[in-house]
Amino acid sequence: MHSKEAILERVRSEFGQLFEIPADRVTEGARLYEDLEIDSIDAIDLVERVRRFTGKKITAAEFRSVRTVGDLVEVMHRLVQEP
């Protein structure tokens, strides 16, 4: 099982690798587009990383609801909990 805290740490690591964003900027309240400056191409890379981590594809509708790092952690946590 992956705790939300462990998923947040993984997200921080991924943001550092993918986008060179320091871990201290990747907080649960950080907004992906406004605060972390993720663009649509970056979002595609992020969706692929979510799929690799969870083993499940995140739908476009699910990703549209993701506005903050905390939202992303919630979606990833839900996906890893599903059978």
C-alpha positions as CSV (number, residue, x, y, z in Angstrom):
1,M,0.0,0.0,0.0
2,H,1.1,3.5,-0.7
3,S,0.3,6.2,1.8
4,K,-0.5,9.7,0.7
5,E,2.7,10.9,2.3
6,A,4.7,8.3,0.3
7,I,2.9,9.4,-2.9
8,L,3.7,13.0,-2.2
9,E,7.4,12.2,-1.8
10,R,7.2,10.3,-5.2
11,V,5.5,13.3,-6.8
12,R,8.2,15.6,-5.4
13,S,10.9,13.4,-6.9
14,E,9.1,13.2,-10.3
15,F,8.7,16.9,-10.5
16,G,12.4,17.3,-9.8
17,Q,13.3,14.8,-12.5
18,L,10.8,15.9,-15.1
19,F,10.7,19.6,-14.6
20,E,13.7,20.5,-12.4
21,I,11.4,21.9,-9.8
22,P,12.9,21.9,-6.3
23,A,11.1,19.6,-3.8
24,D,10.3,22.4,-1.4
25,R,8.2,24.1,-4.1
26,V,6.1,20.9,-4.6
27,T,3.6,21.3,-1.7
28,E,0.1,20.0,-1.5
29,G,-1.3,23.5,-2.1
30,A,0.9,24.3,-5.0
31,R,-1.1,24.9,-8.2
32,L,0.3,22.9,-11.1
33,Y,-0.2,25.5,-13.8
34,E,0.1,28.8,-11.9
35,D,2.6,28.0,-9.2
36,L,4.7,25.3,-10.8
37,E,4.3,26.5,-14.4
38,I,3.3,23.1,-15.8
39,D,2.2,23.4,-19.4
40,S,0.1,21.1,-21.6
41,I,3.1,19.1,-22.8
42,D,4.3,18.7,-19.3
43,A,0.9,17.5,-18.3
44,I,1.1,14.7,-20.8
45,D,4.5,13.6,-19.3
46,L,2.9,13.8,-15.9
47,V,0.0,11.6,-16.9
48,E,2.4,9.0,-18.2
49,R,4.3,9.0,-14.9
50,V,1.0,8.5,-13.0
51,R,0.2,5.5,-15.3
52,R,3.6,4.0,-14.7
53,F,3.4,4.4,-10.9
54,T,-0.2,3.3,-10.5
55,G,-0.4,0.7,-13.3
56,K,-3.6,2.4,-14.3
57,K,-4.5,5.1,-16.9
58,I,-5.8,8.3,-15.5
59,T,-8.7,9.5,-17.6
60,A,-8.8,13.0,-19.2
61,A,-11.8,13.8,-17.0
62,E,-9.9,12.8,-13.8
63,F,-6.9,14.8,-14.8
64,R,-9.0,17.9,-15.6
65,S,-10.0,17.9,-12.0
66,V,-6.4,18.0,-10.9
67,R,-5.4,21.6,-10.0
68,T,-3.0,21.2,-7.2
69,V,-0.3,18.8,-6.1
70,G,-2.7,17.6,-3.4
71,D,-5.3,16.9,-6.0
72,L,-2.8,14.8,-7.9
73,V,-1.8,12.9,-4.8
74,E,-5.5,12.1,-4.1
75,V,-6.1,10.8,-7.6
76,M,-2.9,8.7,-7.5
77,H,-3.9,7.3,-4.0
78,R,-7.3,6.4,-5.3
79,L,-5.9,4.6,-8.3
80,V,-3.4,2.5,-6.3
81,Q,-6.2,1.5,-3.9
82,E,-8.5,0.2,-6.7
83,P,-8.3,-3.5,-7.5
